[in-house]
Amino acid sequence: MNSESFKHTNKLIQASSPYLLQHAHNPVNWHEWNDEAFDKAKREDKLILISIGYSACHWCHVMEHESFEKEDTAAIMNKHFVCIKVDREERPDVDQIYMDAIQLLTGRGGWPLNCFTLPDGRPLHGGTYFRKEDWEKTLLSLADFYSNKKEEAIEFASDLTSGIKKLDVFVSTENNLMSENKLADILNNWKQNFDLKLGGYNWSPKFPMPNNWELFLQFYHYTKDELFLQAVTTTLTKMAEGGIYDQVGGGFARYSTDSFWKAPHFEKMLYDNAQLMSLYSSAYQQNKNELYKKIVYHTHDFLARELTSNEGAFYSALDADSEGVEGKFYVWKQMELQELLGDDEPLYSLYFSVDAYGNWEEGENILYKTRTDDELKKLTNKSIDEIENVIKKCNKILLHAREKRIRPGLDDKIITSWNALMIKGYADAYKVFNDNKFLHASTRCADFMLNNLLKENTLYRIYKNGKVTIPAFAEDYAALCEALISLYEASANEKYLLKAKELMDISIEQFYDVDKKLFYFKSKNDEALIARKVDVSDDVIPSANSMFAKCLFILGFLFDENKYHDMVDNMLITIQSKIEKYPSSYSNWMQLILWKQKGFYQIIITGKDTQSEMKLLCEQCIPNAIKIKLLETSSIPLFKDKKILDESRIYLCKDRVCDIPIKSFAGMDLFERIG
């Protein structure tokens, strides 16, 4: 970036983060998160402003334009504060602490996250988005408070910091694992939140939350409670037909601002699309809905076209805005469609609820489907196949036309945990659809990550411009470990399983706390912050601890590691009371509890028909199993006595005890046998 053409340039010009670089020419004297900034604050006895966001964040852009780009506002900030900009995607450890602070102060959170702290980093005050007038009043008020009531400020910050630390105090109320009845009660109480007409939950905004629906899909398999299946299928169908899904180019936006999945917050995040690829694959495996298969393949097209790096890894996000306008890249005027689509426009506009007035902002239309297939057939006198062929043809035309528009900004950071979710997404898709392009995408990314971001037993979080930065957090280790296990299932390449075991043992050494019986988010080797956090809540990304627990559980069977299973039991007992209070934040944990309650199977296929038998197996949905193609003799404990013969042998194992092998899955409802 050429700084000579700008009136202002600050220290962020040296950053690699696209988000920080967006602020490099603000008149604010921004610093990166480093010792230099904190030393300056202590030396000058100034409060610190820690402003946290990410490159695709719409309201981050708004606050920048309204306040941070304004010289009068910047003058106040520069005079009274040391100002630090943080990319939350690079430093989730910093974001965790100050998000906790803001939520304790205000009861809500979000981005931009603006937290004022003492010179040593202890939080004092903050919030999310501020209008310019309110921001300036807050700045002046806090500067006056610290200048005239410093002791009171220090006391308040100390109490708030203590409150943040107490959030990670876990009190085990039971010594036994949760019963099936108790878990069923928790999940049945959850039903009242389902929106069975529109999908998702009965409130807005609506976030995809893939792990929630994965849990409900699994619970349906065990209980056959049709309401859970209805909740999942309604949600996935309405999302696929909604404006949250890019009907032209594929891929999901971060969330819908309304209850209809119509108006998205247009940013597209890798972590959402990765997990939704897994979820739609699982849902297709369960009910063979062709719409779900279409979504997996269309999402792949989007990822390959717009978020895949030359090395085969995946970029982080696409901005919500282009040309400074939210959603401009994705919306259409009816007149544009008429010019581009000709005689097909009336059908296309009918299909996607387009009109001259605009279904979003004046004259602008978001593409989303509101009419049923039966309604469309009656209105058009065409078959569904005929209608879908027209829509497919039109989408190709519009995609080509859209490429000529000014594109949303690309955040080209390669983040370990998000790429791990994508490795798993592609591996899961391959297991269901048996399409080699999915396996190729998964293995290519995994090999890149292992070759470039894992160096001498240290994993790194960020890869950009040929350089790795920031030692990885627990989330990165856990997600990559889980991804490699899934990729091992898909590929039968033992190197991925052995590397998953290696990562787990490194993680135990660097992150595990024997007293808390949980994994810290930061390694013991990293810089110390004002609190060392423990990540247990499953949000838009499952928590590090729940991913670790799942990995420990599976690896414990394969490698005959009883200590792994003991760790899993202790982790579950430690967090059980939180599951009962806040179930929506513990969906990944509950999947693991179901595995333990229903039994977890290791299905091992050997012999000449391994590939065809695995294909038959993967046509069935069995959520409580790992499915293994054993192609050669192995030293891994579970496989030691499994001989590779010409004749196919299939072992159904539970708790490391295997039944007499069978020869084929043909004609067998395996879930009925083991479920």
C-alpha positions in Angstrom: 0.0 0.0 0.0 1.4 3.4 -1.0 1.2 5.7 2.0 2.4 8.8 0.1 -1.0 9.4 -1.5 -2.7 9.6 1.9 -2.9 12.6 4.3 -2.5 10.3 7.3 -0.5 7.1 7.9 -0.2 5.4 11.3 1.6 2.4 12.6 -0.9 -0.1 11.2 0.7 0.4 7.8 3.2 -2.3 8.9 0.4 -4.8 9.7 -0.5 -7.8 7.5 -4.1 -8.1 8.7 -6.5 -6.7 6.0 -8.7 -5.3 8.9 -5.8 -3.4 10.4 -4.7 -2.1 7.0 -8.2 -0.7 6.5 -7.4 1.7 9.3 -3.8 2.5 8.4 -4.7 5.9 7.0 -7.0 7.0 9.8 -5.9 10.2 11.6 -6.1 8.1 14.7 -2.6 7.1 16.0 -3.4 3.4 16.0 -1.0 0.9 17.4 -1.0 -2.9 16.9 -1.4 -5.0 20.0 2.2 -5.1 21.3 4.4 -4.1 24.3 5.2 -0.8 22.7 1.6 0.4 23.0 1.3 -0.7 26.6 4.6 0.8 27.6 3.5 4.1 26.1 0.3 4.1 28.0 2.1 3.4 31.3 4.8 6.0 30.6 2.2 8.7 29.7 -0.3 7.4 32.3 -3.1 7.3 29.7 -6.1 5.0 29.4 -6.0 2.6 26.5 -8.7 2.2 23.9 -8.8 -1.4 22.5 -10.9 -1.4 19.4 -11.7 -4.9 18.0 -13.3 -5.9 14.8 -12.8 -7.8 11.6 -12.5 -7.0 7.9 -15.9 -8.1 6.8 -17.8 -6.4 9.6 -20.3 -3.8 8.3 -20.8 -1.8 11.5 -17.0 -1.7 12.0 -16.8 0.1 8.6 -19.6 2.4 9.6 -17.9 3.5 12.9 -14.7 4.0 11.0 -16.3 6.3 8.5 -18.3 8.2 11.1 -15.6 8.6 13.7 -12.1 7.1 13.1 -11.7 8.9 9.8 -12.7 12.3 11.3 -9.9 14.5 12.3 -11.8 16.2 15.2 -12.7 12.9 16.7 -9.2 11.5 16.2 -7.7 14.5 17.9 -9.7 13.7 21.1 -8.6 10.0 20.9 -5.0 10.9 20.3 -4.8 13.4 23.1 -6.3 11.3 25.8 -5.8 7.7 24.9 -3.3 5.2 23.5 -5.3 3.5 20.7 -4.9 -0.1 19.8 -6.6 -1.9 16.9 -7.1 -5.6 17.0 -8.3 -8.1 14.4 -10.4 -10.5 16.4 -9.7 -13.2 13.8 -6.0 -13.0 14.5 -6.3 -12.5 18.3 -9.4 -14.3 19.5 -7.7 -14.5 22.9 -7.7 -10.8 23.3 -11.3 -10.6 21.9 -12.5 -13.2 24.5 -11.3 -11.2 27.4 -12.7 -7.8 26.4 -15.9 -9.3 25.0 -16.5 -10.8 28.5 -15.8 -7.4 30.0 -18.3 -5.6 27.7 -21.0 -8.3 28.3 -20.5 -8.0 32.1 -20.8 -4.2 31.8 -23.7 -3.9 29.3 -25.3 -7.4 29.0 -24.6 -7.6 25.3 -21.7 -7.8 22.9 -20.8 -7.7 19.2 -18.4 -5.9 16.9 -17.0 -3.3 16.6 -16.0 -4.0 20.2 -14.5 -0.9 22.0 -13.1 -1.4 25.4 -11.3 1.3 27.5 -8.7 -0.1 29.9 -6.1 1.0 32.5 -2.6 1.3 31.2 -2.0 -2.3 32.2 -5.0 -3.6 30.2 -7.6 -4.1 33.0 -11.0 -3.1 31.5 -12.8 0.0 32.7 -15.6 0.8 30.3 -16.8 0.1 26.8 -19.5 -0.9 24.3 -20.0 -1.9 20.7 -21.0 0.6 18.0 -21.1 4.3 19.0 -22.5 7.2 17.0 -20.0 10.0 16.5 -21.6 12.3 19.0 -22.0 9.6 21.7 -18.4 8.4 21.0 -16.9 11.9 21.6 -18.9 12.3 24.8 -17.7 8.9 26.0 -14.1 9.8 25.2 -14.1 13.1 27.1 -16.1 11.7 30.0 -13.7 8.8 30.5 -10.6 11.0 30.2 -12.0 13.3 32.9 -12.9 10.4 35.1 -9.5 8.9 35.0 -7.8 12.2 35.5 -9.9 13.2 38.5 -10.9 9.9 40.1 -8.0 7.6 39.3 -8.3 5.5 42.5 -12.0 4.9 41.8 -11.2 3.9 38.2 -8.5 1.4 39.4 -10.8 -0.1 42.0 -13.6 -0.6 39.4 -11.2 -2.1 36.8 -9.9 -4.5 39.4 -13.4 -5.7 40.3 -14.3 -6.1 36.7 -11.1 -8.1 36.0 -12.0 -10.4 39.0 -15.4 -10.8 37.5 -13.9 -11.9 34.1 -11.7 -14.5 35.9 -14.7 -15.9 37.8 -16.5 -16.7 34.6 -14.0 -19.5 34.2 -14.7 -21.1 37.6 -16.4 -24.4 37.1 -18.2 -26.1 40.0 -19.0 -29.7 39.5 -22.4 -30.5 41.1 -22.4 -34.2 40.2 -20.0 -37.1 40.1 -21.8 -39.0 37.4 -22.4 -38.4 33.8 -25.7 -36.9 32.7 -28.5 -39.5 32.3 -30.4 -40.1 29.1 -33.6 -38.8 30.7 -32.0 -35.6 31.8 -30.5 -34.9 28.4 -33.8 -35.8 26.7 -35.6 -33.3 29.0 -33.1 -30.6 28.1 -33.6 -31.2 24.4 -37.4 -31.5 24.6 -37.5 -28.2 26.4 -35.6 -26.7 23.5 -38.5 -27.5 21.2 -40.5 -24.4 22.3 -37.8 -22.2 20.5 -38.2 -23.8 17.1 -39.8 -21.9 14.3 -41.4 -24.8 12.5 -42.9 -22.5 9.7 -39.8 -20.5 8.7 -37.0 -22.5 10.2 -34.4 -21.6 12.8 -35.6 -20.2 16.1 -38.6 -18.0 16.8 -36.7 -14.8 16.9 -34.5 -12.6 14.7 -31.8 -12.1 13.6 -31.3 -15.7 12.6 -27.8 -17.3 12.5 -27.2 -20.7 10.8 -25.7 -22.3 14.0 -24.8 -25.5 12.2 -23.8 -27.4 15.3 -27.2 -27.0 16.8 -28.9 -28.6 13.8 -26.4 -31.4 13.7 -27.3 -32.2 17.3 -31.0 -32.2 16.5 -30.4 -34.4 13.4 -28.5 -36.9 15.6 -31.2 -36.8 18.3 -33.8 -37.6 15.8 -31.9 -40.7 14.7 -31.9 -42.1 18.3 -35.5 -41.1 19.3 -37.4 -40.9 16.0 -39.0 -37.7 17.4 -40.4 -36.2 14.1 -40.5 -32.7 15.5 -36.7 -32.5 15.6 -36.5 -33.8 12.0 -39.1 -31.2 11.0 -37.1 -28.4 12.7 -33.9 -29.4 10.9 -35.4 -29.9 7.4 -37.5 -26.7 7.6 -34.4 -24.7 8.6 -32.1 -26.2 6.0 -34.7 -25.8 3.2 -35.7 -22.2 4.1 -32.0 -21.2 4.4 -31.3 -22.8 1.0 -34.2 -20.9 -0.6 -33.5 -17.6 1.3 -31.6 -14.5 0.7 -29.0 -15.7 3.2 -27.9 -18.0 0.5 -26.3 -16.5 -2.6 -28.7 -17.9 -5.2 -26.5 -16.9 -8.1 -23.0 -17.7 -6.9 -23.4 -20.1 -4.0 -22.3 -19.8 -0.4 -24.0 -18.5 2.8 -23.9 -15.1 4.3 -23.2 -14.7 8.1 -26.8 -14.3 9.2 -30.3 -13.1 8.3 -31.4 -9.8 9.8 -35.1 -10.9 9.7 -37.1 -14.0 10.6 -37.6 -15.1 6.9 -33.9 -15.7 6.0 -34.5 -13.0 3.4 -32.2 -10.1 4.1 -28.7 -11.2 5.0 -25.9 -9.4 6.6 -24.0 -9.9 3.4 -20.5 -10.8 4.6 -19.5 -14.4 3.8 -17.4 -16.2 6.3 -15.4 -19.4 5.7 -16.3 -20.9 9.0 -20.0 -20.8 8.2 -19.7 -22.3 4.8 -17.3 -25.0 6.0 -19.7 -26.2 8.7 -22.8 -25.9 6.5 -21.1 -28.1 4.0 -20.8 -30.8 6.7 -24.4 -30.2 7.9 -26.1 -30.3 4.4 -24.1 -33.5 3.6 -25.3 -35.1 6.9 -28.9 -34.1 6.1 -28.7 -35.5 2.6 -27.3 -38.7 4.0 -30.4 -38.9 6.3 -33.2 -38.0 3.9 -31.7 -37.9 0.3 -33.2 -34.4 -0.3 -31.7 -33.4 -3.7 -31.8 -29.7 -2.7 -29.3 -30.4 0.0 -26.9 -32.1 -2.5 -27.3 -29.1 -4.8 -26.3 -26.8 -1.9 -23.2 -28.8 -1.2 -22.0 -28.7 -4.8 -23.0 -25.1 -5.3 -21.2 -24.0 -2.1 -18.1 -25.9 -3.4 -18.3 -23.9 -6.6 -18.3 -20.7 -4.6 -15.4 -21.8 -2.4 -13.3 -22.9 -5.4 -14.0 -19.7 -7.3 -13.7 -17.1 -4.5 -12.1 -18.3 -1.4 -9.4 -20.9 -2.5 -5.8 -19.8 -2.5 -3.3 -20.9 -5.1 -1.8 -23.3 -2.5 -5.2 -25.0 -1.9 -5.9 -23.3 1.5 -8.9 -21.1 2.1 -9.2 -17.4 2.6 -11.2 -16.0 5.6 -14.1 -13.9 4.4 -15.7 -11.6 1.8 -16.9 -8.2 3.0 -20.5 -7.2 3.3 -19.9 -4.0 1.4 -18.7 -3.0 -2.0 -18.3 0.6 -3.1 -19.1 1.4 0.5 -22.6 0.0 0.2 -23.8 -3.1 2.0 -24.9 -5.8 -0.4 -24.4 -3.9 -3.6 -22.6 -6.7 -5.2 -25.5 -9.2 -4.7 -28.7 -7.3 -5.4 -30.5 -6.7 -8.7 -32.9 -4.2 -10.3 -35.6 -5.8 -12.3 -34.6 -3.7 -15.3 -31.1 -5.3 -15.1 -32.7 -8.7 -15.2 -34.9 -7.8 -18.2 -31.8 -6.6 -20.1 -29.7 -9.7 -19.2 -32.3 -12.5 -19.3 -34.7 -11.4 -22.0 -37.7 -13.7 -22.3 -36.7 -15.7 -19.3 -36.9 -12.7 -16.9 -40.6 -13.0 -16.0 -40.2 -16.6 -14.8 -36.9 -15.7 -13.0 -38.5 -12.7 -11.3 -41.5 -14.8 -10.3 -39.3 -17.5 -8.9 -37.2 -15.1 -6.8 -39.8 -12.5 -5.8 -38.3 -9.7 -7.9 -40.3 -6.6 -8.8 -39.8 -3.1 -10.0 -40.3 -1.5 -6.6 -37.6 -3.7 -5.0 -38.1 -6.3 -2.2 -35.2 -4.9 -0.1 -34.3 -1.2 -0.7 -35.8 1.1 -3.3 -35.7 -0.7 -6.6 -33.2 -3.3 -5.3 -34.0 -7.0 -5.0 -32.5 -9.8 -3.0 -33.0 -13.1 -4.7 -35.0 -15.5 -2.5 -37.7 -18.1 -3.2 -41.1 -17.7 -1.5 -43.4 -19.8 -3.7 -43.7 -23.5 -3.5 -43.0 -25.8 -6.4 -46.7 -26.5 -6.8 -47.5 -22.8 -6.9 -44.8 -22.2 -9.5 -46.1 -25.0 -11.7 -49.6 -23.5 -11.6 -48.4 -20.0 -12.3 -46.1 -21.0 -15.2 -47.7 -24.1 -16.7 -44.2 -25.7 -16.7 -42.8 -28.7 -14.9 -40.4 -28.2 -12.1 -37.6 -29.6 -14.2 -38.4 -27.0 -16.9 -38.4 -24.2 -14.3 -35.2 -25.4 -12.7 -33.4 -25.5 -16.1 -34.4 -21.9 -16.8 -33.2 -20.8 -13.3 -29.9 -22.6 -13.8 -29.4 -21.0 -17.2 -30.2 -17.5 -15.9 -27.9 -17.9 -12.9 -25.0 -18.6 -15.2 -25.8 -15.4 -17.2 -26.1 -13.4 -14.0 -22.9 -14.8 -12.4 -21.0 -13.8 -15.6 -22.6 -10.3 -15.5 -21.9 -9.9 -11.7 -18.2 -10.6 -12.3 -18.0 -7.2 -14.0 -19.1 -5.4 -10.8 -16.7 -4.0 -8.2 -16.2 -6.9 -5.8 -16.5 -6.9 -2.0 -13.2 -6.8 -0.2 -11.4 -10.2 0.4 -9.8 -11.0 3.7 -7.0 -13.2 2.4 -5.7 -14.4 5.8 -5.5 -18.2 6.1 -6.6 -19.1 9.6 -5.8 -22.5 10.9 -9.0 -23.3 12.7 -11.2 -22.1 9.9 -9.3 -24.1 7.3 -9.6 -27.1 9.6 -13.3 -26.7 9.5 -13.1 -26.6 5.8 -10.9 -29.7 5.6 -13.6 -31.5 7.6 -16.4 -30.0 5.5 -14.9 -31.4 2.4 -14.0 -34.8 4.0 -17.6 -35.1 5.2 -18.9 -34.2 1.8 -16.7 -36.9 0.2 -17.9 -39.5 2.6 -21.5 -38.9 1.6 -21.2 -38.2 -2.1 -18.1 -40.2 -3.0 -16.9 -37.4 -5.3 -13.1 -37.2 -5.6 -13.1 -33.4 -6.0 -14.2 -33.1 -2.4 -11.4 -35.5 -1.2 -8.9 -33.6 -3.3 -9.8 -30.2 -1.8 -9.7 -31.7 1.7 -6.3 -33.4 1.3 -4.7 -30.5 -0.6 -5.6 -28.1 2.2 -4.6 -30.5 5.0 -1.2 -31.1 3.4 -0.6 -27.4 3.0 -1.5 -26.7 6.6 0.7 -29.5 7.9 3.6 -28.5 5.7 3.4 -24.7 6.3 1.7 -24.0 9.7 3.1 -26.8 11.8 6.8 -26.2 12.6 8.8 -28.1 15.2 5.8 -29.1 17.3 4.4 -25.6 17.2 1.2 -24.9 15.2 0.7 -21.3 14.0 -2.7 -19.6 13.5 -2.1 -17.3 10.6 -0.6 -17.7 7.1 -0.4 -14.7 4.8 2.0 -13.6 2.1 4.2 -16.7 2.6 4.7 -16.0 6.3 3.2 -17.6 9.4 2.4 -15.5 12.5 0.8 -15.9 15.9 1.2 -19.2 17.8 -2.0 -21.2 17.5 -4.7 -21.3 20.2 -6.5 -24.3 21.5 -9.3 -23.7 18.9 -6.7 -24.2 16.1 -5.2 -27.4 17.6 -8.7 -28.9 18.4 -10.2 -28.1 15.0 -7.2 -29.4 13.1 -7.1 -32.6 15.1 -10.8 -33.2 14.5 -10.4 -32.4 10.8 -7.6 -34.9 10.4 -9.6 -37.6 12.0 -12.4 -37.0 9.5 -10.0 -36.9 6.6 -8.5 -40.2 7.8 -12.0 -41.7 7.6 -12.4 -40.3 4.0 -8.9 -41.1 2.7 -7.8 -44.2 4.7 -4.4 -42.5 4.8 -3.0 -43.3 8.2 -0.6 -40.3 8.2 -3.6 -38.0 9.0 -4.7 -40.1 12.0 -1.1 -40.3 13.4 -0.8 -36.5 13.0 -4.1 -36.0 14.8 -2.7 -38.1 17.7 0.5 -36.1 17.7 -1.4 -32.8 17.8 -3.6 -34.1 20.7 -0.5 -34.9 22.7 1.1 -31.5 22.0 -2.2 -29.9 23.1 -2.4 -31.8 26.4 1.2 -30.7 27.2 0.6 -27.0 26.3 -3.0 -26.3 27.1 -4.4 -28.8 29.6 -4.9 -27.9 33.2 -5.1 -30.9 35.6 -7.0 -28.9 38.2 -9.6 -27.4 36.0 -9.7 -30.7 33.9 -10.1 -28.5 30.9 -7.9 -27.0 28.2 -7.0 -23.3 28.4 -7.4 -21.2 25.2 -3.8 -20.0 25.3 -0.7 -22.1 25.5 1.4 -22.0 28.7 4.2 -20.8 26.4 2.4 -17.7 25.1 2.3 -14.1 26.5 0.2 -13.7 29.6 -2.9 -11.5 29.4 -5.0 -10.2 32.4 -6.8 -13.6 32.5 -6.2 -17.0 31.0 -9.5 -18.1 29.5 -11.1 -21.4 29.1 -13.3 -21.9 26.0 -16.2 -24.2 26.6 -19.3 -22.5 25.0 -20.2 -23.7 21.5 -21.1 -20.7 19.4 -20.9 -20.2 15.7 -17.8 -22.3 16.0 -17.8 -25.2 18.5 -15.6 -24.6 21.6 -12.1 -25.7 21.7 -12.8 -28.0 24.7 -15.8 -29.7 23.1 -13.8 -30.4 19.9 -10.9 -31.7 22.1 -13.3 -33.9 24.0 -14.7 -35.5 20.8 -11.1 -36.1 19.5 -10.0 -37.6 22.8 -13.1 -39.9 22.8 -12.4 -41.3 19.3 -8.6 -41.4 19.6 -9.0 -43.2 22.9 -10.7 -46.1 21.1 -8.3 -46.3 18.2 -5.1 -46.0 20.3 -6.3 -47.9 23.4 -5.7 -44.8 25.5 -7.7 -45.1 28.7 -6.4 -41.8 30.0 -8.1 -40.1 27.1 -11.4 -41.5 28.1 -10.8 -40.5 31.7 -10.1 -37.0 30.5 -13.4 -36.9 28.5 -15.4 -38.1 31.6 -13.8 -35.4 33.7 -14.4 -32.7 31.1 -18.1 -33.6 30.8 -18.7 -33.7 34.6 -17.0 -30.4 34.9 -19.2 -28.5 32.5 -22.5 -30.4 33.0 -24.1 -27.8 35.2 -23.6 -25.2 32.4 -25.3 -27.5 29.9 -28.4 -27.5 32.0 -28.5 -23.7 32.4 -27.4 -22.7 28.8 -28.2 -25.7 26.5 -28.0 -23.7 23.3 -24.3 -23.0 24.0 -23.4 -26.6 24.5 -24.7 -28.5 21.4 -21.3 -30.0 20.5 -20.9 -31.3 24.1 -24.4 -32.9 23.9 -23.5 -34.7 20.7 -20.6 -36.3 22.6 -22.9 -37.2 25.5 -25.2 -38.9 23.1 -22.3 -40.9 21.7 -21.5 -42.1 25.2 -25.1 -42.8 26.1 -26.0 -44.7 22.8 -22.6 -46.4 22.4 -20.0 -45.5 19.9 -19.0 -47.9 17.1 -15.9 -48.5 15.2 -16.8 -50.0 11.8 -13.7 -51.4 10.1 -13.8 -52.6 6.5 -11.0 -54.8 5.0 -10.5 -56.8 1.8 -10.9 -56.4 -2.0 -14.4 -54.7 -1.8 -13.4 -52.1 0.7 -14.3 -49.1 -1.4 -17.7 -50.4 -2.6 -18.6 -51.5 0.9 -17.7 -48.1 2.3 -19.9 -46.6 -0.3 -22.8 -48.7 0.8 -22.0 -47.9 4.5 -22.0 -44.2 3.8 -25.4 -44.2 2.2 -26.7 -44.9 5.7 -26.7 -42.3 8.4 -25.0 -43.6 11.6 -24.0 -40.6 13.7 -22.4 -42.6 16.5 -19.6 -44.3 14.6 -16.2 -43.9 13.0 -16.0 -45.7 9.6 -12.6 -47.0 8.6 -11.2 -48.4 5.4 -8.3 -50.6 6.5 -6.2 -51.0 3.4 -3.0 -52.4 4.9 -1.6 -53.9 8.0 -1.5 -51.3 10.8 0.3 -51.0 14.1 -2.5 -48.8 15.6 -3.8 -50.8 18.6 -7.4 -51.3 17.4 -6.3 -52.7 14.1 -3.4 -54.9 15.2 -5.3 -58.2 14.9 -7.2 -57.2 11.7 -5.8 -59.2 8.8 -6.0 -57.9 5.2 -7.4 -60.8 3.1 -8.8 -61.0 -0.4 -12.2 -61.7 1.0 -14.0 -58.7 2.5 -14.4 -58.6 6.2 -16.3 -56.0 8.1 -15.9 -55.6 11.8 -18.5 -54.0 14.0 -16.8 -52.9 17.2 -18.1 -51.2 20.3 -15.9 -50.2 23.2 -13.0 -52.0 21.5 -14.9 -55.3 21.4 -15.7 -56.6 17.9 -18.4 -58.9 16.7 -17.7 -61.8 14.3 -17.0 -60.1 11.0 -19.6 -60.0 8.3 -19.0 -60.0 4.5 -21.2 -57.2 3.1 -23.6 -54.4 4.0 -25.8 -55.3 1.0 -29.5 -55.4 2.1 -28.7 -54.5 5.7 -30.1 -51.6 7.7 -27.1 -51.2 9.8 -28.5 -48.5 12.1 -31.3 -50.9 13.0 -28.7 -53.4 14.0 -26.4 -51.2 16.1 -28.5 -48.1 16.8 
